[in-house]
């Protein structure tokens, strides 16, 4: 029975040619967002970016809801807004594809976050167009997260991941967490020299599906076999028991510098990640359908995975080398 369900999901996707991710469109979204300038949480610029995102989603026929709240940071109280865009599927259970659209607050230099904040938002806008035209077995939720970046210079305590923590807390309270079956997190995918490593915090089966999809398309030069440990917006979801994977390139020389501009990023990198995520989606859906069918035949309460929800920490190269040496 469960195998038949999985086969049916894959067959549904085989009826029509798979939709294509267009990096040219994604690049134009990225160009428009970067042209706005620095877009830290609570700024007029992020309001402008949010309007652009909503307008583009509306033009694609995708419904968007704002999730607004005031959050206290170490330096100020900030109005933050997540954007939740929903593409209905054959069933109410949903897969969330998320990324942040804020940029880190810097006063000493102009930080436009082409890869860090811009690439994830541009990716989500293009994949919204693609998935809107697709027959989706599961509801797809595109989540534009605010407040991913710390307000202070360094990541510490809870000064970070404001949007993801708020989203998960609301989902706990309103009961919608029960229908959230998987998270695919996109972050910093614009690097011209794209190197994405497996995250050891991410859910293994979900990571395996993504990396296998890359291998099938001969893109495993970009999705590398090496592993690293990443703290990012997926941790609140993991702590809530949601299978999650983080797709992020940490080997980015321009990270958190004035050099994170369009000159440091590439449309090709956006295309690579778009192709891999779309290719992996049918297998993710089949795996979830199989799990739901099994759950319908028996009730099993297993222990939830325990994950420390610390601040996202993007390790610099020397820190990753120290970490790798400590594990061997």
N, C-alpha and C positions, 0 to 999 in steps of 0.2 A: 504493500500500500504506500509506504513512504517513498520507495523508489519510483513508483508510478507518479507520485506528486512531483518529485524532482524532475523527472523526464518531461512531465507536462509543462512545467515552468520553462524549461529550456526549449521545448517545441514551440511555445508561444512566441519566444523571441526569434525563432527561425522562420516564422511565417513571412515576415517582411525583412528586407535588408536592414542591417543595424544602422541607426542614425550616425552621422559623422560629426565629430568635434572639429570646429573650424578655428584654428589658432589666429587667423587673420581677424576674425571678429573679436576674439578674446584680447588680442593685442590692442585693438581700437578701444575697448573698454579700459584696458590698463593705461593707455595713453591719456584718455579723458580723466581718469582718476588722478593720475600723477600731475596733470595740468592744474588741478585744483590746488595743489601744494600740500604742505603738512596737514594731516587730518587727525590730530589727537582727540581723544574722547572729550565731549563737552564743548568742542570748538565750533564756530560758524562753518569752518571748512568741512567738518564731518557731517554737519547738517546738509551741506551742499552735495557731498558724496552720497549721502543716504537718499536724497531726492533723485539723483542720477540713477542709482540702483533701482529705486521703486519705479521710476519712469520706464526704464529698460525692461523690467519684469512685467509691468503693465502692458507694454507694447507686445511682449511675447505671450500675453494671455495668461500670466501666472499671478494668482492672488497672493497678496502680501499683507501681513499683519505686523504691527509694531509692538514690541515688548519693551516698554519704557519704565525706568525706575531711577531713583537717586541713590548713589552709593558714596559712602564716606571713604576717602582715600587718605593716606598719611599726610597729604598736603592740602586737600580741599574736598568739598562735596561736589560730585559731578553727576550731571544728568547723562545717563547712558541709554542706548536704544539698540536692542537686537532686532533684526528683521527676519521674520519667518515666512518663507514662500513655500506654498504647498501645491504639489502636483498630484491629484487624486489617482489612486491605483485601483486594481481589482479588489483589494482588501484594505481594511483600515489600518492594519499593522504597518509601521513605517520604517524606512531607512532614512537616516539623516546624513546629508553631505554638508559639511560645515567648514567655515574659515572665518578669520577675523578681517574686518575692514577698517579698523583704527590703525593709526601709526603712533610710534612712541613719541612722547613729549620731550623735545629738546629745545632749549632756548639759546644755546651757544652756537648752533649751526642749523641750517635748513635741511630737515629730514623729510623726504617725500615718500619713502618706503615703497619703491617700485616692486621689489620682491616681498618685503616684509609688510604685508597689509594690502598692497596693491594686487599682487599676483593671485592671491586667494580669492579676492572679491571678483576680479576679472574672470577667473576660472568658473566661479559659481554662476555668473551671469551667462556665460556661453553654455555651460552644461544645462542650465535651465531651459534654454531654447531647444537643445538636443532632446532632453528627456520629456519635454512637453509634447513632442511629436512621436514619442515611443509608447508602446503598449506596456504599461508597468504593472506587474503582478502585485507589487506593494506600493503603497502611497510613498511618494518621495518628498522629503522636506529639505529645502535648501535654507541653511541657517547662517545668516551673516551676523557674526558675533562682534559686539562692541566690548571695549575694556579688556582686551587680551593683554595689552602692554602694561607694564608697571608705570606708575606715576613718578616714582623715585628713580634715581639713576640705575640702581641694581634691583634684581628680583629678591624679594624677601617676604616671608610670611604670606599674607593674603593680598599683598599689593600686586595683583595680577589676575588673570583669568576671571575677571568680574562677570563677563557676559555668560560664560559657560556655567559658572557656579549658580548664577541667577536662573538660567534656563532650567537646569536640572532641579533646583529647589522648587520652582514653579511646577514642573512636571510631577514631582513627588506630591505636591499639595493638591493638584487638580486631578490626579490619577492617570494622566496621559503617559506617564513613564511606562505603564504596563504594555502599551502598544509600540514603544520605541525598541526596535529589535536590533539595530546596528548603527554605528556611527563611522563615517569615513571623514577624517579631518584632513584638510588641505592647508598647508602653511609653507610659505617661502619656496615656491616651485619655479621661480623665474630665472634663477641663476643660469648664465650662459654656459657654464661648465657644470651641468647638472649631475649631482651625485646624491642619490637617496639611499640611505641605509635602513635596515630593518630595526625597528624600535622594540626593545625588549619589554617595555611597558605595555605594548599593544597586544591585543588578543591573537594568539598564534594562528588559529585557523583562518582568521580574516586576513592576517598578514600573508599567510601562505597563498591564499587565493589571488591577492594583488600581485605578489611577486611571480607567481606562475603565469598570470596573464601577461606580465612584462616579458617573461621568457618566451612564451608562445609567439610574441610579436617581434622577437629579436631585439628587445629593448632592455635586456638585462645588463647592458653596459651602464645604463642610467639607474636602474633599480639593483643595487649592489647586494652581494651576499653578506658583506660585513654587517655587524650589529653595533648599535649604540643605545644608550638609555636616554629617553627624552621625556621631559616634563613640559606639558603643553595643555591645550584646552580639552584634550581627551580624558584627562585624569578624573574630573568630576563625573563623567559618564561611566568610566570604568568602576569607580567607587560605588556607583549606583547599580552595578551589575549589567551594564550595557556593553556588549562586545564592540570594541573600538580599535581603529587603526589610525596611526598618524603618518601621513605622507609629507615629509619635510626634508629639505636640503639644508643641513647645518654647515656644510663646507662652503661658506659664502663670505668672501673677503670683505665685501661692502656692508656686511651686517652691522646695523646701528651706527653707520657713518654717513657723512654727506654724499658718499659715492653710490648709495643705493638709489640709482636713477635708471632711466631707460637704457643708458649706455651699458649697464651691468647685467641686463636681463635679455631674454631671447624668446621670440615667439615659438621657436622650435621646442624649447623646454615646456611651454604650456601645452603644445601639441602632444608631446610624449606622455605627459600625465593624463591629459584628456583621453587619449587612445587607450591607455592602460585601465583607467577607472571604468570606462564604458565597456571594455572587453571583460572586465572582472564582474560587472554587475549581474549578469545572468547566473554565474556560479554562486555569488553571494545570495541571490534570491532563492536559488535551488536549495542551498544549505539551510536557509531560514525556513523554507517551506517544509523541508524534511523534519526540522526540529519542531515546528508547530504541529505537524501531523503526529509525531511521537508524543508530544505533550497532550494531544487530544485523546490518546489511548491510555495514558497513565499520568498520574500526578506525582511529580518528583520535586522535592524541595532540597536542592543541594546547597552547600555552603557558597556564599558569595565571595568573589575574589576580593581580597583586601588590598587596596592601593592607597598609599600615602598621597594625599592631595596637597602637594607642595606647589610652590610657584614654578611656572615654566622656567626652565634653565637651558639656554642654548649654550652648549659647551664650546669653548674655543678649541682650536686644534691641539694646543699643548695639553689642555685639560683632558681631551679625549684620549690622547696618547697615554697620559698618566692612568686614566681609568682602565684602558685596555691592558696596561702592564699589571695593574693590581688584580685583574681577573684571570691572569695566566700564571 
